[in-house]
Amino acid sequence: MLTPSEERWLGVVNFAESELGKKVPLQGSHYRGHLGTWVRTFYPQLGSRQENRLVNGTQQSVYIYACHDPAVAAGLTKAIEEFFAHPNPTAALKQAGAFTGKKQMTLVKK
């Protein structure tokens, strides 16, 4: 028999919706993908653990956070509130270089 665990590992969107009552849209300037990028860009100290989870019908790698840790929960709350209060989170993420780390394919002629 397994012993119950007090640990709660949630993705940032799950935390925002279930713990803070926020509605995180699928598209637009304050959408789900940018919320996750916001947390990873401006609050990397909150964690880097990933799991494969079902997201909108597709298995994806999702960052999850130790929401049972009061410091992590407080950090996520602050990050989420800042994200939704920001007038243009996309511009802030671009300025912070959040989208420059993606690999670009280079074609080589032989």
Residue pairs with C-beta under 8 A, 6 or more apart in sequence:
6 68
7 66
7 68
8 66
8 67
8 68
9 49
9 51
9 64
9 65
9 66
9 67
9 68
10 18
10 19
10 64
10 65
10 67
11 36
11 53
11 62
11 63
11 64
11 65
12 35
12 36
12 39
12 63
12 65
12 76
12 79
12 80
13 24
13 32
13 35
13 36
15 65
15 67
15 73
15 76
15 80
16 22
16 24
16 35
16 76
16 80
17 23
17 24
19 67
19 73
19 77
20 77
20 80
20 81
22 80
22 84
24 30
24 31
24 32
24 35
25 31
25 32
26 32
26 56
29 88
29 89
29 90
30 83
30 84
30 89
34 83
34 89
34 90
34 93
35 80
35 83
36 62
36 63
37 93
37 98
37 99
38 79
38 82
38 83
38 89
38 92
38 93
38 98
39 46
39 63
39 65
39 76
39 79
39 80
39 83
40 63
40 98
41 93
41 96
41 98
42 79
42 82
42 96
43 75
43 76
43 78
43 79
45 75
46 65
46 72
46 75
46 76
46 79
47 63
47 64
47 65
47 66
47 72
48 63
49 63
49 64
49 65
49 66
50 61
50 62
50 63
50 64
51 61
51 62
51 64
52 59
52 60
52 61
52 62
53 59
53 60
53 62
53 64
54 60
55 62
65 72
65 76
66 72
67 73
67 76
83 89
86 92
93 99
